[in-house]
Amino acid sequence: MSYGRFGSSLRDLPRLRHSKRRRESSWDRTGGNDDRLTIAPGATAVLADITGPGSINHIWCTVALPGKDVPDQTETDYLRRLVLRITWDDSDAPSVLAPLGDFFGIGHGKTRNFTSAPLQMSPQDGKSFNSWFHMPFAGRAKVELISDMADQPVFFYYYVDYELYEPGAAEDIVSELGYFHAQWRCERPTDGIPQGTASHRAHQVEGENLTGDGNYVILDAVGRGHYVGCVLNIRNLRQTSDWNWYGEGDDMIFIDGEQWPPSLHGTGTEDYFGTAWCPTQEHHAPYHGITLPGGENWSGDISLYRFHIEDPVTFTESIRVTIEHGHANKRSDDFSSTAYWYQTLPHRPFDLPPVAQRAAVLG
């Protein structure tokens, strides 16, 4: 197959193109070496404001606090306090709204070196962030970084690489291509069921869920498009020396308003993320991985990803991507997620939880 004039793949590399390659970045306009933005607390920086038609096809950035590694450093959860916001074609609501670190593939305000097809964190220590998602637009792309820091500025270095197409391509983009979206959500803790007098086994692996009600919601969108994956973060809140596996939650994806059971019903948390048997090992592959496997007995912070690059989940009217929090939604752990999808505009608007709620997930 070919992606025509709007895309790229290995088989398309020989194809001669008519687009123009462009970049917005934080290079020092004085010709010096201060190649960064210094973003004040509470400020919003416009990283790119591009007139289309075109497509963003690579974003790179790295960020640091001015007082790096000092003992009394505060607001070290800056990867949750900094927010990436992208708006397409002067829409009333942004299509991308997510904390910076979460957008690039790992939650809990942490970084690790990992490689997937669309997202990567690279050395040093995963603090170099890359997105390879293609993001077409017909008229305008506005990329912003919002600082919800209370006290400290941040140093921010970035590239936004993009292509510009001939003016006549705008109509084809609207009719043929979806607009990229990314949304962050959280539930902390999830609404589980107290164990009470039930046995540990009964609480962890027994019971029924015949509706999908109470599942953790990763995405709830309206329109026409396709879901292309998510990052799911879990903080294991259960304190026990017994078997403390956080999973057993089935994924359930409801398409176009269908009732339970959905067309896509899975068999367990690790199964949806392409692994098996309650994994404890870090692993990263092009389309699935575990970047944070948790500590002993699956304690602490977990972060997993699954990208539907070869198998996008299409929807015509709506999609609701959910997963149980423990079997039959019995566990009460901290959940957060970033969903990625393409769809037509306008989309159902969504907000971001306030900074206190985002940062509190870090503990």
Secondary structure as UniProt FT lines:
FT   HELIX           4..6
FT   HELIX           10..12
FT   TURN            13..14
FT   STRAND          20..25
FT   TURN            29..30
FT   STRAND          37..39
FT   TURN            41..42
FT   STRAND          44..51
FT   STRAND          54..64
FT   TURN            66..69
FT   TURN            71..72
FT   TURN            76..77
FT   HELIX           78..81
FT   STRAND          82..88
FT   TURN            89..90
FT   STRAND          96..99
FT   HELIX           100..103
FT   TURN            104..105
FT   TURN            108..109
FT   STRAND          114..115
FT   STRAND          119..122
FT   TURN            125..126
FT   STRAND          128..131
FT   STRAND          135..137
FT   STRAND          140..147
FT   STRAND          154..164
FT   TURN            167..168
FT   HELIX           169..176
FT   STRAND          179..187
FT   TURN            196..197
FT   HELIX           200..205
FT   TURN            213..214
FT   STRAND          216..222
FT   STRAND          225..236
FT   STRAND          251..255
FT   TURN            256..257
FT   STRAND          264..265
FT   HELIX           269..272
FT   TURN            273..274
FT   STRAND          283..284
FT   STRAND          288..293
FT   HELIX           296..298
FT   STRAND          300..307
FT   STRAND          313..315
FT   STRAND          318..323
FT   HELIX           327..329
FT   STRAND          334..343
FT   HELIX           355..360
FT   TURN            361..362
//
